[in-house]
Amino acid sequence: MIRTFAGFAVLGLGIWSLCYKSDYASLLTSSTYIVTVYLFTAAGVLVLFLGIFGCVGLYKENRSCLLLFTFSLLLIFVIEAVAGVLSYIYCEQIDRELKQNFQQTLMERYGSDETVTKATDRLHETHGCCGAEMFRDWRNSTWYKTVNSEAQAKKRDGKIQQVPDVCCRSVKPGCGRRDHPSNIYYEGCLPVLRHEIQEQEVILGAVALGISAIEVNYSFMKLMRQIVTNFL
């Protein structure tokens, strides 16, 4: 029963991370974050599967099934422990990675890479920020040069698109075209993204290591009861 609840907890958190957080992974150069989430989800699926498998083995008293069940539990413990350790290690690295690569990703891939563009737009709209360090970052971007090319500027009567429209406090078409935009967020998205990823990694790490500890303790106590029953 404990393992079943643990499986649901791990699987639920893994799916939540995949659904609501993994789109930010496209803004990162390292695959550590998404690997951690996938490991976490896989561990949850295995725990639920083995809960059923173990019950069948006990019911039929099949030694091979029980040995495989025990080995699989050890494998799950290792997976959860690795996921937990990776989470905490990545928490220490995320600040350096974002400073080195997040701005470069925005400057070079926004507007041309659909995945990066959608993730960036969501980040801007959800947290009210603009650019990496600040809104002026966009002036050095490939996106800025593309949308403000001579041909594109003529279509807008010479108006410069200073920032993407998602930077506006009240988003509407063309709201980022003013020479001195006042309806935009000035703060960059780097601190927000750093907080989002670090918070998620801390949660994943705590749950993974916590459940691993519970499972080890539960298995140890069960083993001790069997020893007491058999030898006393």
C-alpha positions as a Markdown table, in Angstrom:
| # | Residue | x | y | z |
|---|---|---|---|---|
| 1 | Met | 0.0 | 0.0 | 0.0 |
| 2 | Ile | 2.8 | 2.4 | 0.9 |
| 3 | Arg | 4.5 | 1.7 | -2.4 |
| 4 | Thr | 1.3 | 2.3 | -4.3 |
| 5 | Phe | 0.8 | 5.7 | -2.7 |
| 6 | Ala | 4.5 | 6.5 | -3.3 |
| 7 | Gly | 4.1 | 5.5 | -7.0 |
| 8 | Phe | 1.1 | 7.7 | -7.4 |
| 9 | Ala | 2.9 | 10.6 | -5.8 |
| 10 | Val | 6.0 | 10.3 | -7.9 |
| 11 | Leu | 4.0 | 9.7 | -11.1 |
| 12 | Gly | 1.7 | 12.6 | -10.4 |
| 13 | Leu | 4.5 | 15.1 | -9.8 |
| 14 | Gly | 6.4 | 13.8 | -12.8 |
| 15 | Ile | 3.4 | 14.3 | -15.1 |
| 16 | Trp | 2.7 | 17.8 | -13.6 |
| 17 | Ser | 6.3 | 18.7 | -14.3 |
| 18 | Leu | 6.1 | 17.5 | -17.9 |
| 19 | Cys | 2.8 | 19.3 | -18.6 |
| 20 | Tyr | 3.4 | 22.6 | -16.9 |
| 21 | Lys | 7.2 | 23.1 | -16.7 |
| 22 | Ser | 8.9 | 21.2 | -19.4 |
| 23 | Asp | 8.3 | 23.9 | -22.1 |
| 24 | Tyr | 10.9 | 26.0 | -20.4 |
| 25 | Ala | 13.5 | 23.3 | -21.1 |
| 26 | Ser | 13.8 | 24.6 | -24.6 |
| 27 | Leu | 15.3 | 27.8 | -23.1 |
| 28 | Leu | 18.1 | 25.7 | -21.5 |
| 29 | Thr | 21.2 | 24.3 | -23.2 |
| 30 | Ser | 21.6 | 21.5 | -20.7 |
| 31 | Ser | 19.3 | 18.4 | -20.8 |
| 32 | Thr | 19.7 | 17.7 | -17.1 |
| 33 | Tyr | 16.4 | 19.3 | -16.1 |
| 34 | Ile | 14.2 | 17.3 | -18.6 |
| 35 | Val | 16.2 | 14.1 | -17.9 |
| 36 | Thr | 15.4 | 14.5 | -14.2 |
| 37 | Val | 11.7 | 14.9 | -15.0 |
| 38 | Tyr | 11.7 | 11.8 | -17.2 |
| 39 | Leu | 13.5 | 9.7 | -14.6 |
| 40 | Phe | 11.0 | 10.8 | -12.0 |
| 41 | Thr | 8.0 | 9.9 | -14.2 |
| 42 | Ala | 9.5 | 6.5 | -15.2 |
| 43 | Ala | 10.1 | 5.7 | -11.5 |
| 44 | Gly | 6.4 | 6.4 | -10.7 |
| 45 | Val | 5.2 | 4.1 | -13.5 |
| 46 | Leu | 7.6 | 1.4 | -12.4 |
| 47 | Val | 6.4 | 1.6 | -8.8 |
| 48 | Leu | 2.8 | 1.3 | -9.8 |
| 49 | Phe | 3.5 | -1.6 | -12.1 |
| 50 | Leu | 5.6 | -3.5 | -9.6 |
| 51 | Gly | 3.0 | -3.0 | -6.9 |
| 52 | Ile | 0.7 | -5.1 | -9.0 |
| 53 | Phe | 3.5 | -7.5 | -10.1 |
| 54 | Gly | 4.5 | -8.0 | -6.5 |
| 55 | Cys | 1.0 | -8.8 | -5.4 |
| 56 | Val | 0.7 | -11.5 | -8.1 |
| 57 | Gly | 4.1 | -13.0 | -7.1 |
| 58 | Leu | 3.0 | -13.2 | -3.5 |
| 59 | Tyr | -0.4 | -14.7 | -4.4 |
| 60 | Lys | 1.2 | -17.4 | -6.5 |
| 61 | Glu | 4.3 | -17.8 | -4.3 |
| 62 | Asn | 6.5 | -17.7 | -7.4 |
| 63 | Arg | 10.1 | -17.4 | -6.3 |
| 64 | Ser | 11.3 | -16.0 | -9.6 |
| 65 | Cys | 8.6 | -13.3 | -9.6 |
| 66 | Leu | 9.5 | -12.3 | -6.1 |
| 67 | Leu | 13.3 | -12.2 | -6.9 |
| 68 | Leu | 12.6 | -10.0 | -10.0 |
| 69 | Phe | 10.3 | -7.9 | -7.8 |
| 70 | Thr | 13.0 | -7.3 | -5.2 |
| 71 | Phe | 15.6 | -6.5 | -7.9 |
| 72 | Ser | 13.2 | -4.1 | -9.6 |
| 73 | Leu | 12.6 | -2.3 | -6.2 |
| 74 | Leu | 16.3 | -1.8 | -5.9 |
| 75 | Leu | 16.5 | -0.4 | -9.4 |
| 76 | Ile | 13.6 | 2.0 | -8.6 |
| 77 | Phe | 15.4 | 3.2 | -5.5 |
| 78 | Val | 18.5 | 3.9 | -7.6 |
| 79 | Ile | 16.5 | 5.8 | -10.2 |
| 80 | Glu | 14.8 | 7.9 | -7.6 |
| 81 | Ala | 18.1 | 8.6 | -5.8 |
| 82 | Val | 19.8 | 9.6 | -9.0 |
| 83 | Ala | 16.9 | 11.9 | -9.9 |
| 84 | Gly | 17.1 | 13.5 | -6.5 |
| 85 | Val | 20.8 | 14.0 | -6.6 |
| 86 | Leu | 20.7 | 15.4 | -10.2 |
| 87 | Ser | 18.0 | 17.8 | -9.1 |
| 88 | Tyr | 20.2 | 19.3 | -6.3 |
| 89 | Ile | 23.3 | 19.4 | -8.4 |
| 90 | Tyr | 21.5 | 21.2 | -11.2 |
| 91 | Cys | 20.1 | 23.7 | -8.7 |
| 92 | Glu | 23.7 | 24.8 | -8.1 |
| 93 | Gln | 24.5 | 25.0 | -11.9 |
| 94 | Ile | 21.4 | 26.6 | -13.2 |
| 95 | Asp | 22.4 | 30.2 | -12.3 |
| 96 | Arg | 25.7 | 29.9 | -14.3 |
| 97 | Glu | 24.0 | 28.2 | -17.2 |
| 98 | Leu | 21.2 | 30.8 | -17.5 |
| 99 | Lys | 23.7 | 33.7 | -17.4 |
| 100 | Gln | 25.8 | 32.1 | -20.1 |
| 101 | Asn | 23.2 | 30.8 | -22.4 |
| 102 | Phe | 19.6 | 32.1 | -21.8 |
| 103 | Gln | 20.3 | 35.5 | -23.4 |
| 104 | Gln | 22.0 | 33.9 | -26.4 |
| 105 | Thr | 19.0 | 31.6 | -26.9 |
| 106 | Leu | 16.6 | 34.5 | -27.0 |
| 107 | Met | 18.8 | 36.7 | -29.2 |
| 108 | Glu | 19.5 | 34.0 | -31.8 |
| 109 | Arg | 16.4 | 31.7 | -31.8 |
| 110 | Tyr | 13.4 | 33.8 | -30.9 |
| 111 | Gly | 11.1 | 34.2 | -33.9 |
| 112 | Ser | 12.8 | 31.5 | -35.9 |
| 113 | Asp | 12.5 | 28.5 | -33.5 |
| 114 | Glu | 8.8 | 27.9 | -32.8 |
| 115 | Thr | 9.5 | 26.0 | -29.6 |
| 116 | Val | 11.7 | 28.7 | -28.2 |
| 117 | Thr | 9.3 | 31.4 | -29.3 |
| 118 | Lys | 6.3 | 29.8 | -27.6 |
| 119 | Ala | 8.3 | 29.2 | -24.4 |
| 120 | Thr | 9.6 | 32.7 | -24.3 |
| 121 | Asp | 6.1 | 34.2 | -25.0 |
| 122 | Arg | 4.6 | 32.1 | -22.2 |
| 123 | Leu | 7.4 | 33.2 | -19.8 |
| 124 | His | 6.8 | 36.9 | -20.7 |
| 125 | Glu | 3.0 | 36.7 | -20.4 |
| 126 | Thr | 2.9 | 34.7 | -17.2 |
| 127 | His | 5.5 | 36.6 | -15.2 |
| 128 | Gly | 5.4 | 40.1 | -16.6 |
| 129 | Cys | 9.0 | 40.4 | -17.8 |
| 130 | Cys | 10.8 | 41.4 | -21.0 |
| 131 | Gly | 14.1 | 40.2 | -22.5 |
| 132 | Ala | 16.8 | 38.4 | -20.5 |
| 133 | Glu | 18.4 | 41.1 | -18.3 |
| 134 | Met | 16.1 | 43.9 | -19.4 |
| 135 | Phe | 13.9 | 45.0 | -22.3 |
| 136 | Arg | 16.7 | 46.6 | -24.3 |
| 137 | Asp | 18.2 | 43.2 | -24.9 |
| 138 | Trp | 15.9 | 42.8 | -27.9 |
| 139 | Arg | 17.8 | 45.4 | -29.8 |
| 140 | Asn | 20.7 | 43.0 | -30.3 |
| 141 | Ser | 18.5 | 40.1 | -31.4 |
| 142 | Thr | 18.0 | 38.4 | -34.7 |
| 143 | Trp | 14.3 | 38.9 | -34.2 |
| 144 | Tyr | 14.8 | 42.7 | -33.9 |
| 145 | Lys | 16.8 | 42.8 | -37.2 |
| 146 | Thr | 14.2 | 40.7 | -39.0 |
| 147 | Val | 11.1 | 42.6 | -38.0 |
| 148 | Asn | 12.7 | 46.0 | -38.5 |
| 149 | Ser | 14.2 | 45.3 | -41.9 |
| 150 | Glu | 13.6 | 48.0 | -44.5 |
| 151 | Ala | 10.8 | 46.0 | -46.1 |
| 152 | Gln | 9.0 | 45.3 | -42.9 |
| 153 | Ala | 9.4 | 48.9 | -41.6 |
| 154 | Lys | 7.7 | 50.2 | -44.7 |
| 155 | Lys | 4.6 | 48.1 | -44.0 |
| 156 | Arg | 4.4 | 49.9 | -40.6 |
| 157 | Asp | 5.0 | 53.4 | -41.9 |
| 158 | Gly | 8.6 | 53.4 | -40.6 |
| 159 | Lys | 7.6 | 52.5 | -37.0 |
| 160 | Ile | 10.2 | 50.4 | -35.1 |
| 161 | Gln | 9.2 | 47.3 | -33.3 |
| 162 | Gln | 11.1 | 47.8 | -30.1 |
| 163 | Val | 10.1 | 44.7 | -28.3 |
| 164 | Pro | 7.7 | 41.7 | -28.9 |
| 165 | Asp | 4.1 | 42.5 | -28.2 |
| 166 | Val | 4.2 | 40.0 | -25.3 |
| 167 | Cys | 6.3 | 42.5 | -23.4 |
| 168 | Cys | 3.4 | 44.9 | -23.1 |
| 169 | Arg | 1.4 | 45.3 | -19.9 |
| 170 | Ser | -1.7 | 45.4 | -22.0 |
| 171 | Val | -1.0 | 43.2 | -24.9 |
| 172 | Lys | -2.5 | 44.2 | -28.3 |
| 173 | Pro | -1.2 | 44.1 | -31.8 |
| 174 | Gly | 1.6 | 46.6 | -32.4 |
| 175 | Cys | 1.9 | 47.7 | -28.7 |
| 176 | Gly | 5.7 | 47.2 | -28.8 |
| 177 | Arg | 6.3 | 49.7 | -31.7 |
| 178 | Arg | 6.5 | 53.0 | -29.9 |
| 179 | Asp | 9.8 | 54.9 | -29.9 |
| 180 | His | 9.7 | 55.2 | -26.1 |
| 181 | Pro | 7.4 | 52.4 | -25.0 |
| 182 | Ser | 5.8 | 53.0 | -21.6 |
| 183 | Asn | 3.3 | 50.1 | -21.7 |
| 184 | Ile | 6.0 | 47.4 | -21.3 |
| 185 | Tyr | 7.7 | 45.5 | -18.6 |
| 186 | Tyr | 11.3 | 46.7 | -18.2 |
| 187 | Glu | 12.6 | 43.9 | -15.9 |
| 188 | Gly | 14.3 | 40.9 | -17.6 |
| 189 | Cys | 13.0 | 37.3 | -17.4 |
| 190 | Leu | 16.3 | 35.8 | -16.2 |
| 191 | Pro | 15.5 | 36.0 | -12.4 |
| 192 | Val | 12.0 | 34.6 | -13.0 |
| 193 | Leu | 13.2 | 31.6 | -15.1 |
| 194 | Arg | 16.0 | 30.9 | -12.6 |
| 195 | His | 13.4 | 30.8 | -9.7 |
| 196 | Glu | 11.0 | 28.6 | -11.7 |
| 197 | Ile | 13.6 | 26.0 | -12.5 |
| 198 | Gln | 15.3 | 26.0 | -9.1 |
| 199 | Glu | 11.9 | 25.7 | -7.3 |
| 200 | Gln | 11.0 | 22.8 | -9.5 |
| 201 | Glu | 14.3 | 21.0 | -9.0 |
| 202 | Val | 14.1 | 21.4 | -5.2 |
| 203 | Ile | 10.6 | 19.9 | -5.2 |
| 204 | Leu | 11.7 | 17.0 | -7.4 |
| 205 | Gly | 14.8 | 16.4 | -5.4 |
| 206 | Ala | 13.1 | 16.5 | -2.0 |
| 207 | Val | 10.3 | 14.1 | -3.1 |
| 208 | Ala | 12.6 | 11.7 | -4.9 |
| 209 | Leu | 15.1 | 11.4 | -2.0 |
| 210 | Gly | 12.3 | 11.4 | 0.6 |
| 211 | Ile | 10.3 | 8.6 | -1.0 |
| 212 | Ser | 13.6 | 6.7 | -1.5 |
| 213 | Ala | 14.3 | 6.9 | 2.2 |
| 214 | Ile | 10.7 | 5.8 | 3.0 |
| 215 | Glu | 11.0 | 2.9 | 0.7 |
| 216 | Val | 14.3 | 1.8 | 2.2 |
| 217 | Asn | 13.0 | 2.1 | 5.7 |
| 218 | Tyr | 9.8 | 0.2 | 4.8 |
| 219 | Ser | 11.8 | -2.6 | 3.1 |
| 220 | Phe | 14.2 | -2.8 | 6.1 |
| 221 | Met | 11.4 | -3.0 | 8.7 |
| 222 | Lys | 9.7 | -5.7 | 6.6 |
| 223 | Leu | 12.9 | -7.7 | 6.4 |
| 224 | Met | 13.4 | -7.4 | 10.1 |
| 225 | Arg | 9.9 | -8.6 | 10.8 |
| 226 | Gln | 10.6 | -11.6 | 8.6 |
| 227 | Ile | 13.8 | -12.4 | 10.4 |
| 228 | Val | 12.2 | -12.2 | 13.8 |
| 229 | Thr | 9.3 | -14.4 | 12.6 |
| 230 | Asn | 11.6 | -17.0 | 11.1 |
| 231 | Phe | 14.3 | -17.2 | 13.8 |
| 232 | Leu | 12.6 | -16.3 | 17.0 |
